[in-house]
Amino acid sequence: MSSTNSPTFLGLKGQNLIYAVTFACSVGFLLFGYDLGFMGGLTTSTEFLDVFGDPRASLLAFLVSSYEVGALLGALFQFIMGDRFGRKPNNMAGAVIVAIGAILQATTFSLPQFLIGRIVAGFGLGIMTTVIPIWLSECSMPQSRGRMMAMQLSNLIVGLILANWLDYGLESYAGSIQWRFPCAFQIVFCCITLVIMPFLPESPRYLCARGDIVNARISLAALRAGYPDDPAVVEEMKEIQYAISVEAEEQGSWSDVFKDNGISGFTRVAIGFAANFFQQMSGCNVMSSLGPYVFEDSIGMSQHNAMLVSGGLQVWYFLSSLFPWWAIERFGRRPLFMIGSAGMGVCMTLSAIFIALGGQNLGYGAAVVLYLFQSFFTLGWQSNMWIYPSEILPLKLRLRGGALAVVSQWLFTFLVVEITPVMIENIGYKCYVVFAIINFATVPLVYFTFPETSKMPLEAVDLFFADRDGKRPSLWRVVQHSLDKDFVRGVERQLQERAALRAEKQDEISASEHKSEHLELEAA
């Protein structure tokens, strides 16, 4: 970092520095995608399956989904302990733990050791996936916050691509390197994270909440390409401090996520939890974690073709993820959620029909529809879901509430990955009908209960849930007001006015205290 007059990190400031933060976050999510994907190829590897005695579908599903158990525990750890540490230290600790888990997996000769390695690595990733979206949302500018998340999430798919094609490339190699190398390759991304992270700014909102105002100003000034005393930086600092002062009026504890406390805390945590729930129950991770298995056992392809088509699916997935870079801030969160769910529902319905009718041509038709499913998922739920809880939650509850949302993510990822092979074995095409129904049901729920948050200052969202005429507004009223452009502009003005008033009062209090101290010294 340079002098505090014109702060930079890694010689960068403003949007270029935000891109650097996004890149660091992207490496963490690339690791996320890689870890989701590399086990998919192992589920059809005879070298891997022989080590564990050719496990049945239920045990194989648990080998894959045990990672989600660890991630769930990591998110719970963040819920309990995360606020004691910064966003950066949490992220770096997660990378170290993932590396330890990768070593355990790559060196295993027994089922218990492999399961422990999966759970340990999952624990580290649970920490990272909780804190990364929060760190990025707190550093980004309101106008580009969603685009930064969309760019980051494309790297999650790069991880999936690397995993699938690495599995495919090693398929022809004899010996345990076929599966040990993919396990060990996770360590590369952990090392990149640990090298970059120390040189980037801490979240200015976290620093403010901890009372470190000086470093908060430096971080914010660098992220906004200004000086600590620039009017725009000073104004944003006032808004952050105002939000913190309002939230500080209520005594803080872990149980705040289940209370109103004047900021509709529980309602907002429930919305974040629901966003994660409906993303996972859409069936998205069926293809991410079990793609080769689905193409081979559900659609009827050969092992080689299943690996090839699954690898191609991830390339298509990445190309589809580029469109949200443009769309996410232009259309807003709510429309994309609903378009994505409707499209995924149609795709799952068509897949069920094609697989039920059977035949090679319809099998390939089902594969094409599953490709389209990934396009609707990236447009509607991938980037949107990861940024939305950080936007809807107040600073006081952002990490704890975000942790519960990620608990939802990993709990239902575990459920879906665990039961899908069993569902395919027992009910065949009907499992796609289940996912179709859930996707269609998501559309009205989003319409009535998800407020719009696109391009809004994080602190302004609090005012949407504030009392109206002495009464707490219903959630439907909050949703309606979030879509009213005049109301939104009024909320932003109100935030600026309240922040300025609080700053003036704080200055008066400080001046009065200084005068009293001066008089006491003169009297002495």
TANOR-V261878 format. One record per backbone hydrogen bond with DSSP energy under -1.0 kcal/mol. CO is the residue of the C=O (numbers start at 1). NH is the residue of the N-H. Records with the same first field share a line. If there is no record, write none. Layout:
BEGIN
CO=NH, NH
END
This chain:
BEGIN
9=12
12=9
14=18
15=19
16=20
17=21
18=22
19=23
20=24
21=25
22=26
23=27
24=28
25=29
26=30
27=31
28=32
29=33
30=34
31=35
32=36
33=37
34=38
37=40
38=42
39=43
41=44
42=45
45=49
46=50
49=54
50=53
56=60
57=61
58=62
59=63
60=64
61=65
62=66
65=69
66=70
67=71
68=72
69=73
70=74
71=75
72=76
73=77
74=78
75=79
76=80
77=81
78=82
81=84
82=85
86=90
87=91
88=92
89=93
90=94
91=95
92=96
93=97
94=98
95=99
96=100
97=101
98=102
99=103
100=104
101=105
102=106
103=107
105=108
110=114
111=115
112=116
113=117
114=118
115=119
116=120
117=121
118=122
119=123
120=124
121=125
122=126
123=127
124=128
125=129
127=131
128=132
131=135
132=136
133=137
134=138
135=139
136=140
141=144
144=148
145=149
146=150
147=151
148=152
149=153
150=154
153=157
154=158
155=159
156=160
157=161
158=162
159=163
160=164
161=165
162=166
163=167
164=168
165=169
166=170
170=173
175=178
176=179, 180
177=181
179=183
180=184
181=185
184=187
185=188
186=190
187=191
188=192
189=193
190=194
191=195
192=196
193=197
196=199
197=200
203=207
204=208
205=209
206=210
207=212
208=211
211=213
212=216
213=217
214=218
215=219
216=220
217=221
218=222
219=223
220=224
221=226
222=14, 225
227=230
230=234
231=235
232=236
233=237
234=238
235=239
236=240
237=241
238=242
239=243
240=244
241=245
242=246
243=247
244=248
247=250
253=256
254=257
255=258
256=259
259=266
260=263, 265
264=268
265=269
266=270
267=271
268=272
269=273
270=274
271=275
272=276
273=277
274=278
275=279
276=280
277=281
280=283
283=286
284=288
285=289
286=290
290=294
291=295
292=296
293=297
294=298, 299
295=301
302=306
303=307
304=308
305=309
306=310
307=311
308=312
309=313
310=314
311=315
312=316
313=317
314=318
315=319
316=320
317=321
319=322
323=326, 327
324=328
327=331
333=337
334=338
335=339
336=340
337=341
338=342
339=343
340=344
341=345
342=346
343=347
344=348
345=349
346=350
347=351
348=352
349=353
350=354
351=355
352=356
353=357
354=358
359=363
360=364
361=365
362=366
363=367
364=368
365=369
366=370
367=371
368=372
369=373
370=374
371=375
372=376
373=377
374=378
375=379
376=380
377=381, 382
381=385
382=386
383=387
384=388
387=391
388=392
389=393
394=397
397=401
398=402
399=403
400=404
401=405
402=406
403=407
404=408
405=409
406=410
407=411
408=412
409=413
410=414
411=415
412=416
413=417
414=418
415=419
416=420
419=423
420=424
421=425
422=426
423=427, 428
427=430
428=431
429=432
430=434
431=435
432=436
433=437
434=438
435=439
436=440
437=441
438=442
441=445
442=446
443=447
444=448
445=449
446=450
453=456
462=465
468=471
471=468
474=478
475=479
476=480
477=481
478=482
481=484
484=488
485=489
486=490
487=491
488=492
489=493
490=494
491=495
492=496
493=497
494=498
495=499
496=500
497=501
498=502
499=503
500=504
501=505
502=506
503=507
504=508
505=509
506=510
507=511
508=512
509=513
510=514
511=515
512=516
513=517
514=518
515=519
516=520
517=521
518=522
519=523
520=524
END
